Amino acid sequence: MERNKKKMVFQDEFIIQKRREMEKQKYASVQSGMYAGDEFIMFSENELFDNHLALYLPDTFTDMPEEYRRIKYPSEDRPQILKSNIKGDVVFSFQLVDQSLQASELEMTMERFRRILKKAQPFNLFFDSGFVREPDVNVAWMDYKAYGVDQPLYQLLYTLPAGGRMLLGMFHCPYYTAKGWKPIVKAVLGTIKWKGMRQDGFI
């Protein structure tokens, strides 16, 4: 009798888990909303850099307060735009770099970044790399495990041509949440649009 009860409990838990997985599969885009673990996230379009860059970000993300920016990024070369959740532990950053970048140079540029990071931070554990190619955008990215002051971090570096310059971006979150956030970041990158200029920098 006890064995049958345990079997029924196991079956019930299995069914509940499958239902959760099926429910999450319905929400797999920024238009429908997406799950990061058990957290359901809605998105809205944001316009950055004098409205030249448009992309979808989580509704709850806001500009990181200046005093927190200075603590979290003490260097004066901190990214120009930082969008984070309320806790400040999940962050998208954006920085326009005065360096020319063409779509044909993306793979070579990303490999150069990989070499620089390996040399500067040899304990990083590198995972995947690839491209997000949509009609309005061509983004190169790579992700890796880094080590922060108090915990491991999941980081995804991305770059793309931006009006004759380079847009360099970074996403990071606590490493234990990486599985839930990685599909979201790639979906966000696919929503990037340039307003009034092509990626090669010409109007």
Secondary structure, DSSP 4 states (H G I P E B T S, - for coil): -HHHHHHHHHHHHHHHHHHHHHHHHT-EETTTEEEETTEEE-EEEEEETTTTEEEEEETT-EEPPHHHHHHH--STT--SEEEE-TTS-SEEEEEEESS---GGGHHHHHHHHHHHHHHH-TT-EEEEEEEEEETTEEEEEEEEEEE-SSSEEEEEEEEEEETTEEEEEEEEEEGGGHHHHHHHHHHHHTT-EESSS-TTS--
